[in-house]
Amino acid sequence: MPLYIRLVKFTEKGITSIHDIGKRRDEAKKRFDAEGAKVLVSYVTLGSYDLVTIFEAPDNAAAIKLGAWIASNGNVCSETLAAIPAEEFERMAESL
């Protein structure tokens, strides 16, 4: 299944309701499950982003749908990156 990296920043709304983060995470897990996606790991980070999540989704459409759903809640703004394993890239590069 394709991998994605999601870089997340809390919005002002997300910060003022930070006490609900566990509830929001549970809701997100249910939505990911419903889309056939799976969060592999999440980290709270220091620096430019507040959270980093690595997840699998069946395809780009599912990843976009999940991103739109998360954004619609107004608690975060984020950027999603498609992640290609280095070994896969190396195989592609060998044929250049």
C-alpha positions, -999 to +999 in steps of 0.1 A: +000+000+000+014+035-008+030+054+021+024+091+029+040+115+053+017+142+068+032+173+083+008+191+106+005+225+123-022+233+148-044+262+140-055+287+166-087+266+170-067+234+174-045+250+201-075+263+221-091+229+220-059+209+226-074+191+255-096+172+230-066+159+210-072+123+222-108+124+211-098+138+177-072+111+173-098+084+180-122+099+154-093+101+129-085+064+135-121+054+128-121+075+096-088+060+084-101+025+091-132+033+071-111+044+041-089+013+043-060+034+055-037+028+085-016+052+106+018+035+111+033+061+135+027+096+148+051+120+165+046+153+183+075+174+170+093+206+179+101+231+152+082+241+121+055+213+125+036+202+156+029+166+144+043+142+119+023+112+108+033+083+086+004+064+071-007+039+044-036+045+022-050+024-007-043+052-032-038+090-037-076+095-038-080+080-003-051+101+010-066+133-004-101+124+010-086+119+044-066+151+042-097+170+032-118+155+060-091+164+086-087+199+073-125+205+073-124+202+111-104+234+113-080+222+140-049+218+118-034+228+085-012+202+069+009+190+040+008+154+027+038+139+009+038+107-011+067+086+002+086+063-021+109+038-004+145+045-012+150+009-025+121+014-050+136+047-062+170+030-066+154+004-089+138+031-109+171+051-112+190+020-124+169+020-156+178+057-165 
